[in-house]
Amino acid sequence: MARWLAGLRGDPRPWLLDEADPAVRHLALRWLEDRPADDPAVQAARGAAMRTAPIATILDAQSPDGWWVKPGPGYGPKYTGTTWSLIFLDQLGADGDDDRIRRACAYLLDHVPTSDGGLGMSGSATLRPPPSSVVHCLNGNLVRALVGFGWLDDPRVAAAIDWQARSILGGPEAPTYHRTATSGPGFGCGVNERLPCAWGATKALLGLARIPEHRQSPATVAAIDASVEFLLSVDPATAAYPAGWEGRISGSWFKPGFPSGYVADVVQVLEALADVGRAADPRTGHAIEWLLAKQDADGRWRNEYPYAGKLWADIDRKGVASKWVTLRAVRVVRAALA
């Protein structure tokens, strides 16, 4: 038996590979069986996922022009606007070659880039986001989605990646600090009372990690290294990162969920580290133990943060065994204990 499977109380793979849930099956084939994108089973599962909820439900709500709910940058409303719909479609494993996904990416890139290169948040139907609206959590989420959907060569995506690296590393080329947004060096954010934000660092690392290694610039590599060191500067199991607003650590850190907006949980820190080959770092040991303790007798995890009632389609009920959260957890355990 593989070492990582020995750490589980049951083998969830048959459950995750069930054809009744093609979106989960598609990613389980990729992540747990290492099958390539052109594998017939992978293609069949992804095709079925595009035709069924929740992916099909999100796409059915899309305007023919590529936006959701209303024209514009689409940060609002949460969590059905354009930016969120595209982020969640990526997390669900939607097909970037689908015309509707390509139309959404093109629309987004026509409306969210700011003058300093970052991808900004705005709920306005008419105004482009200002530089003061760029934060690591959104920029990282959108970089990850756009790269995953095949837009790495678009200069606007390159500019967003450059913004991410510059704002992490600091120096004379770093974005100017804005009271309501993110500055460099580090992850200082106005939303976190100017303290470094670990939610933002997690999303930034997830975005940068999606870039193939042979396409990573020296600045990107340095920003990845800085993100890893920040996230491992405390024990991830404690989530004792700098916290504004009286220093209270958010309880959301300890509620594994799916999908993921701007909030991060301990599992997502481990996912980001796994994406850059650092899940087995000794400093993740307590977090892996915490994660393993969360499983039930069948080797499954509950969705404790499901965004129920806030999405185009509910994915899970709170507190029940979740294929999506289990897939996230098992992927991390496999990377850490391989």
Summary of the structure (lengths in Angstrom):
residues: 338
radius of gyration: 18.9
end to end distance: 11.1
largest distance: 57.1
contacts: 1192
relative contact order: 0.12
helix: 49%
strand: 4%
